[in-house]
Structures are given as C-alpha cells and as structure tokens.
Amino acid sequence: MIPEQAVALAVGDGVTLEARLALPPSPRAGVVICHPHPLYGGDMDNPVVVRAAEVCGAAGLATLRFNFRGVGGSTGSHGGGPAEERDVEAAMARMTQHAERVALAGYSFGAAVAGAVAARRPEVAGLALVAPPIAGAAGGPALAEGGVLRALSRAGAPVLVVAGDADPYCPRADLERLRATLPGAEVRIVEGADHFFLGGLFPLGEAIGAWARRLAPGAA
C-alpha cells in the first residue's frame, strides 16, 4: 500500500474530518472512499475500506479515505446522510488538488452516500458501490431503480456494483435485476460472502482493482 499521510478536511459547515491521503507519483486519477454506517461501528479503518484503498493505490490512483463527521477524530455529529454528503464533497474538493479526475467508492452506508453525491455531480469519473443497501435502506430506491448508475454508464464512467450472494441488505435478486438493466455497468457477486465480506476480501479486492484499472488505463 502506498504510504498514507494524515490530513484534515474542512467542511463548509465548520466540521473538520480526519483523513488519510495516499499519493503515488503522477496519479492517473483519484478516488474518495466512504466507510460504512457510523452508528454501527463504521470508520475509515474498516477492512473493506482499507482493502479498497490498497487495490486502488496499486492501480496508480491517489486515494483518500476519511471518517465521516462524529467518527474518530472528526468533529460534528452524525447527520443521517445529507450532512455526510457534504463530507464527501469536501473530500472530493481536496482530491481535485492532486488529480484531475476523481471517482467515488463506498461501502454499505458509504455506498448510499457516494451514490447520492454522484447523482448531482456529473464530473464524478467513476463509481464503485460495495454492498449498497438497496433493500429498504436510505438511498436504496434510487440505486434499485438504477438511475444514477445508468447516467454514469452512459457518460462512459466506470461503474461497479459488488456484493456477496448472502447479503440481506443487497439481495442477489436485486443485483441480477441491476445487471439486466445496466449493460454499461459491471455487477459482481461474490459467492459465499455476506454483508461484511468475511473470508471474501480477496475476490472483493479483485473486483475493485479491475474497476480501478479502468479509471487508470495503462496501470500495471
């Protein structure tokens, strides 16, 4: 993994976020990685988030993982989703200082927030949604309908949706429907994995790594 440096991100409403930034020489693009639900122990050191940062860095991308407001050393308090969207936009603003093209990746709650931001930010260079909560959770209906993903796919941005086949928050049947309606997106199902990818981090990393290489063509 590319060495990370501790950075602080300023959000417009006065919140400061703790973050970790990794910058390869001449990054081909950058990716902001969003962690799972803060109220259920989610933070930027989650194994899925760390794995995503590792494989994206290996593909030549700059990476920025951060703690949402109220988590770890980040100030403020949990905002239920809309406030966390501002956190993501602050992270994107920081990443644009290092890379012209910025993509978003998110896990669980982080996937719902990343998808909401991508829906109104056409400059998002790509979107990776890991175990998105499409079964009756915040952000679920929009993702289930595929509107955000379809728009990004049409724009040529690499889109990945990946979840385990035993994930109750992202049922296989819903993933198969997405696969059928989004020919421009890649939908991957990790066999034998649940929402937490215990024992499934390697195939998950392979899926995210392939998506990252589409963002950074020519990377080893």
N, C-alpha and C positions, 0 to 999 in steps of 0.2 A: 504494500500500500504506500502511495506517495505520502511523505511526511506532512502532517497537518499542522497548521498554526491556529492558535486561539484568536478569534476576532469577536468584536461586539457589533451588533446590528442595531441601528436606531430606527424605530418605527415612528411614523408621524404622530401618533397619539401619546408619545412620551415613554413608550415601553422600550426597553433595551433587551436584546436577545443574545444569549451566549451561543457561539457557533464555532465550527471547525472548518477551516478552508484549506484545500489541497490544490496546489498549482503546479502542474507539470510544465516543462519548458514549452513555450508556444502552444498553449492549449487549443485544440481544434474546435472545442465548444465547451460549454459549462452546463452542469446540472445541479439543481437545487433539490435536496432530498428531504422529504417530510415524514416525520415519525408518527406512530400510532397514537391512540387516544390518550391525552394527558391524564384523564381521570381514572384510567385503568393501568397506570404504570408506564405508559409510553414515553420514551425520550429518545434523544439522538444516539444513544449508545445501544439501542435495541439491535440484536444480532442481524435482523433483516436489513436495517438501515446501514449498519456497518458493512455488511456484505455488498449492498448496492454501491456504496462508496468505493469499495475495493475494486470491483469489476469495472466501474465507470472510469476510475483512475487508470486501470490497466489498459483501457481503450484510448487513452490520451485525452480524457476530459478533465477539466477542472471540476472539483466537487465542493459543495457547501452543504453541510448538514448542521442543523440548529435545533435548539429547544424552543418549542412554542412558549408563548407567554405563560408565566406561572410555573414553569417546569425548570428544575435545576437552578442554575444561576440567572435565568431570565426573569425580569421583573414583570409586574402585572398579574392578572389572574385569568383563568380560563374564560373564553368568550363564546363558547358554544358553536364556533365555526366561522361566522362573519369576521370576528376580530382576528382569528388565525389566518384568514385570507390576507389581511393586511401584513401579517408576519411574513407570509410567503412573498408578497410583493416587495417587501423590504429586502428579503434575501435575494430576489431577482435583481433588484437595483444594485446591490453590492456585486453580484456576479457579473453584471454588464461592465464593470470596471476592468474585468480580466478577460472576458470572452465576448465576441460579437453576438454569438448565438447562444441562447440559454433555454434549456429544456427543464421540465419538471418531472420528478418521480415521487411517488408517495405510497405509503403502506397503510392499509386499513383506513382509519380516520384521516390520515395524511393523504391518502389517495382521493378521498372525497373533497378535501380542501384544495388539493392540486387541480382536480378536475374543474372545480368551480372557478378557480383563477384562470385556467386555460380557456374557459368558455368566453371570457371577456377580454382576453389578451391575445390577439391574433399573432403577435410576434413570438409566441412560445414555439420553440424549434422542435419540440417533441414531447411526448407524454408517456410515462410508464406508470401504470396503476397496478399495484401489488395487493391482492386480496381486497379489492374495493368493496365496500359494504353496500351491495346493490339489493339486498333483501330487507327492505323496510327500514333502512337507516338513513341518517342525514346524507343527502347527496345521492341516495340510491336511485330515485326515479329518473333523474336526468341521465345518469350513467346507464341505467337499464334501457332507456329509450335510444341511447347511442348518439344523441345529437351532438354533444361535444366531440366525441370520438370521430364521428362521421365528418364533421367540419375540418378537424385537423388532418384526417386522412386525405380528404380532397385537396388540401393545401400542400400535400406532399410531406408533411411532418411524420416522422416515425411514431407509431402508436403501438404500445404493448399493453395487453391486459393479461395478467397471470395470477392464478390462484390454485390452491390444492383441490383435489377432487373430493375431499371430505370437509370442506369449509362451509359451515352453516350460514355464514354471512355473505357468501358469494357462491351460491349453489351452481353445480355443474350445468343444470338445465338452463340457467340464465346465461352462463358463459357460452353454451352452444348456440343460444339464440343470438348473442352478440356476434359470434363467429359467422353466422349465416347472413347477418345484415351489414357486416363491416368488412367487405373484401379487402379494403386497403389497410386494415389493422391486423396485427398479429395477436391471436388469442391462444395462450398456452395454458395447459392444465398439467399440474404436477401430480402424478399418480402417488397415492398414499400419503399426501400431505394434508394437514388441517390448516386452520387459520394462522397458526404460529410457525408452520414450516419446520417443526421438529424433525430432524432427520432429512429434511428436504432442502437445506440451504444450497447444496451443490447444484442440483438442477435449476433451482431458482436463479442462482448466480449465472448459470449458463444462458438462461433466457434474457436476463437483464444485460449481460455482456453483449449478446448478439444485437440487442436494441441499441446499446451504446455505440457499437461499431458502425451502425447505420448513421448515427449522428456524426461520427468521426471517420469518414471513409479514408481508407489507406492506413489506418492504425494497425499495428501488429497484433 
